[in-house]
Amino acid sequence: MFAVTATRIDPDDPLAGLTLGEHPEPEPPDGWTTVTVKAASLNHHDLWSLRGVGMTEDRLPIVLGCDAAGIDENGNEVIVHAVIGSGADETLDPRRSLLSEVYDGTFAERVAVPRRNLVPKPPVLSFAEAACLPTAWLTAYRMLFEKAGAEPGSTVLVQGAGGGVSTALIALGRAGGYRMWVTSRSPEKRERALELGADRAFEPGARLPERVDVVMESVGQATWEHSLKALRPGGRIVVCGATSGQTPPALLQRVFFLQLSVVGSTMGTREQLGRLAVFLEQTGVRPVVDRVMPLTEARDGFAAMQAGDLFGKIVFTV
């Protein structure tokens, strides 16, 4: 079958290890099944894997891709939950992994997954839209509706507008009744964020008109100080990533004096993925898709993500 695989790790030139071509068919073990992939979406995780973050040479070659929507062996339309783990909350399983870390991922004609990882796809969602949900949109859903601890009507600041998680936060937050503010270096992305539903858009580090209840942080080192200073006393930062670096100054005096909370959030559960799909079905919110392209042109999609040339999700069709 055709697949997109990581065959080499190169921190400086990640696309050098990207290989497109034939790969063996999946052989699902007991309790697993095979899904025929119709669409799969690209995440920063895939680029990090090619750089060797969370990936070692001994696992190569491995099919990349965490997210997919397709057809199961019984002909049902399904969304694939990307977290491989056990327990009531599989994201807390210390042995958990994502598809494409230990097991082959979704950038292929077929993917093997545990049966429990399949979630029904609502008919109103296209395969391309559904393929955006398992990583970026599920992460945003959990950050907003479980981790933020803020009621609708609260003000939420999203650091960085344009990526999959950020655009999901804006759309979900707007639909959930939050006042959504965003930052971005790009005037074009700030404008598009406003069109998507953000109430205000600012340059990074800008002085805000008032302090916010919650900051959604995925940038890390470059925005951390601004995030802390943007919070009202008793406010909360929800962290799901650190794309600009993971060792910012802690500013602990500000944290304890203003009684701020810092909460980590990673992905979400299978049950939350199911509820997210229902939320989209009920509200009419749809994932922001930057572009849809054939899996055979995956290298161009990776290059666009590496350059930051996107607003929303890049989706590959199979």
N, C-alpha and C positions, 0 to 999 in steps of 0.2 A: 504494500500500500504506500501511497505518497505521504510523506511526513516532513516536518521541519524540526531538525534536531540540533542539539549542541554537541559538537565533536571536539572542541578545543576551548580552553579557557585563556582569555587574553584581557587583562584589566584595562589596557590602554586602547585596544582595538577590538571591542567585543564582537563586532560583526564578522571578524575573521574566523570565529569558531562556529558560525551559522551555516548549516548544511541543509539543502533542499534535495529530496530524492526518495528513493525506495527505502522502506524500513519494514522489518518483520511484523506480521499481524499480531495483535495482542492475544495472549493466552490467559484468560481470567481464571484465577484460583477459585476454590470453593467460597461461596458467598459473594462472589463478584459477578459482573455481567459486562456485556459489551454494548456500547452506544455508537451508533452511526452518526458522526458529527455533521451537522448542517452549518453551524457557524461557531466561531471561537473568537474571543477578544484578547487583545494584547495588553499586557501590564508591564509596569516598570520591573516587576519581579523577573520577567523574562530577560531583560537586559542585564539585571544584576547577576542572574545565573551565568550568563556568558562572561561576566567579569570575574566569576569565581566566588561571589558572595553567597554563602550557603550551599555551595557546590564544590565538589572535589573531582579531580581527574578520574578517580577510580569508578565513578558513576557514569562516565561517558562511554558511548554516545547515549543520550537520553532525549526523548521527545519533549519539546518545550510546550508551554501553554497550561494555564490553570483553569480557564473558563471555557464552557461549551454549552450549547443546546443542540439537541438532536433527537433521534428516534431510538427507543430501546428495543430489545429483542422481541418484544410483544407488539411492536408497532405504535407505542405510545409516544407522544411528544413530551420531552423531559428537559429539565435543566440539571446540569451536573454540579453538585456541591463539591468544592475543590479541596476541602479539609479532610484528610485521611486520619482518623483517630477514633477513640472510643469514649464512652461515658456520656453523662447527660449533657455536658458541654465539651465537645471534642476539641475546642480551641485551648482547653486547659490540660489536655492530655500531654504530659511531658515527652511522649514519644510521637506526637502528631507530626505530620508533614503535609505539604501541599502537593497536588499532582504536579509532576515535572521536577520534584526534588529527589524522591526515592523511586517512584513509579512513573512510567511514561505519561506525558501530559496530553493535551487536547489538540495540538496542532497536527492533526493527522486525520485520515479518513475514518478511523475507528479508534476508540479509547476504552480501556478496561477500568471499571470503577466498582467499589462496593455497592451492592444493591441498595443499601440504606442511604446512599448518597444521591439518589435520584429524586427530584422534586417535579411534580406535574407542571408543565408549561401552560399558562392560561392561553386559550385560543386567540385572545385579543393582542397578545404580544407576538411579534415576528421572531423568527429564530435569531436574527441579528440583534434585536433588542434584548431578548432573553439571555443571549451570550454575554451581555455586559454586566449581568447581575452578580455572579458568584464571588467576585473579589472586590472590585471598586464600589459597586452599589451596596453590596452587603456590608462592607466596612463602614460606609457612610450611614447606613440605616442603623447599625448598632451604636455608632458614635452618638447619633442624634437622639435615638429613642430609648436607649438603655444607659449609656455612659454619661450623657451630658447633665442629667439631673435637673433640667430646667423645663418649666412649663411653657406651653405655647404662648406666644406674645413676648417671650424673652428675646434679647438681642444676642445673636451668635455671629462671631467673626470667623471667617474662613481665610486662612493664610494661603495665598496662591490660588489663582483662578485659572482654569484651563485643563487640568488633568482630570482623570476619570473620577477620583474620589471627590475632588473639589466641585466639579459640576454636579455630581450626585448629591452632595451636601446642599448645594443651592436649590436644586429642584425639589428634593425631599423636604428640606426645611421650609421652603415656601408653601408647599402643600400641607405641611404639618402645622402651620400657623406661627412660625417663628419669624422674627425680623432678621433678615440675612444681610450681613455686610461682608465684603470681600476685599482682598488686596491683590494687586498684580503689577508687575513692571511694565506690562504691555497695555497701551491705551486701547488697542483693539480687543484684547481679552477682557478688559474692564467693561467695555461697551457691551460685549457679548454676554457677560455675566449679568448685566442689568437687563438685557433682553430676556435672559433665562428666568429672571425672577428675583435677583438680588435687589435689595432696597438702596444700598449705597456701595460705591466702589472707590477704593483709595489706592494711592501709590504705597509700596512697601515702606514701613516705618513712619507713615504719616500720623500726625496728631489727630486723634479721632474727636468728634464733637462731644462724645460722652464715653464713659467706660462701659464695657459689655459684660454680659452675664457669663458667656462661655466663649472660649477660643478653640477652634478646630485646627490642630497643628499637624502637618505632615512634612513641613519643610525642614524644621530642626534648627541647626546652628544659625542660619542667616536671619531667622525671624524670631528666635526664642525671646530675646530681651523685649522686643516690641509686644510679643504675646503677653508676657507677664505685666508689662506696664499698661496694656489695654484693659486688663480685668478690673472690675469693681472689687471692693473688699468682700471676701467670701466667695469669689468667682472660681471658675474651674477651667483648666486646660485639658482637652482630650487629645492624646497623642497617638497617632497611628503610623507614623513614619518619620524619617529624618533624611530626606534626600540631599540636603546641603551639608550634612555632617551631624554626628551624634554626640559631640562633646561641647555644647554651649556653656557659657558661664551660668552657674546654677542660680545666682542671685538669691541665696537662701534667706537673707534678711527680709527681702520683700515677700517671699513665700510665707514665712511664719508671722511676720508683723501684720500682714493683710489677711492672714488665714486663707491663703489660696490652696486649691487642690490640683494636683497633677495626676491624671488618670490615664493608664495605658489601655489601648483597645486594639485587638487583632481579629480581623475577619469577622465571622459570626457563625452561629449554629445552623444546622440543617433546618430546624424549625423556623428560625428567623428568616432564612432564605425563602421558605414557603410563605411566610407572612409578608415579606417584601413583595413577592409576586402578586399576592392578593391586594396589597396597598396600591400597586401600580394599576391593577385591574379596576379598583374601586375609584381611584382619583383621576385616572386619565394621564397621570405623569408618565413620561417615556424617557428612557436613557438618551443622553445626548451622544449621537454617533458622529464623529468627525469625518470618517470615510469608511466605505465598505470595499474590500478588494479580494480577489481570489487568493487562496492560500499559496498558490504558485508564485505570487508576487510579494510574499511575506518579507523579503529583504527590504523592499521599499518602505513597508510599514515600520519595521525596526529602525530604519534610518530616520524616518520622520519623528519617531519617539525620541531617539537619541538627540536630535536637533531641537526638540521642544516645539516642533512645528505641528501642533494639534490643539484642538479644543474639544474635549470629550473623548470618546473611545474610538480606537481603530479596531475594526472587525474584519476577520477573514472568513470567507465563505468557502465551503468544500463542495 
